[in-house]
Amino acid sequence: MQYSQGIKRPLSMIVGLAAATAITAGLHLSEGDVRRTYLDSVGIPTNCMGNTHGARLGQTFTKAECAEIDEKNMADTAAGVDACTPLGELPAGRRAAAVMFAFNVGVPAYCGSGFARRLRARDPGACAELDKWIYADGRAVPGLAARRKRERAICERTDL
């Protein structure tokens, strides 16, 4: 794959192969793969697998274009997470959950979250912090609750 959009390191080099596989599968389940730009549940233009960067209504994409955009976004997110929570020091399930969560809320929100703080402190209960992040525009969203449940299950896995 060509990394024409500026990927410095592929996702698997940042988080490891097992975590990268979990991230890709988890995000595909949570985000889907929509090859046109649409408005998400809170009105943000979105395309491919949850991409919001430069998304404008009316855009369409091929499968290959979305794959490249998605890999870049996942790798960029993982690099941002790694900068505030050294991923190499975490078990694979926690690495995967941290990147999946940050992919959804953004790296700055992740880095400032109780989840990141507890991961950095090696708190065994860190994964429970994900349960708090089920709101959008001040209301609980069933889709976010389901997503956080999946992320928490990955976070707590010890077999990755």
Phi, psi and omega in degrees: 000135175278142179251062185292343182266013171097022178293125179277315177221139176295157181308315184296333178283336181276316188248348185096156186295315182297315179293320180298319178296316179296319180297310183299314180294316181295317180290324177298319178294317183284320188261334187077193179217091184252119188268028173215160179274134181222169176267127179285187187296341177246017173086018180266127177301129188218148175210177180051233183256064177085015180289130175241348183290112178072011182288129178228137179305142180099346180284145171229156186221152171276168177300317180295319179297316178296319180301319180290317177299315182296316180298317179298314181296318179295317180294318178297318178297314180299319179296320178294319178295317180299328180292330181253344177220095183308108187292329181299341181269357184252152172298156185303319180298321178289323176300312182298313181297321180298316181290318179299317179296313180296327178301325182277315186264346184098148182298316180301318179294319177300309185299331179268001186277160173297329178299310179296317180301315181290326175296315179299326180278359182060033179289123181298338180265013184304321185299333180296337179299333182298330182298340182279344189259060182243014185249144171222131183053037175078006180235145177293134182242119181306321179296323176290323178298317179294319179298313181295326177297316178295317179296319180295320178300319178292318180302322184273356180290141177245001185256010179279000000 
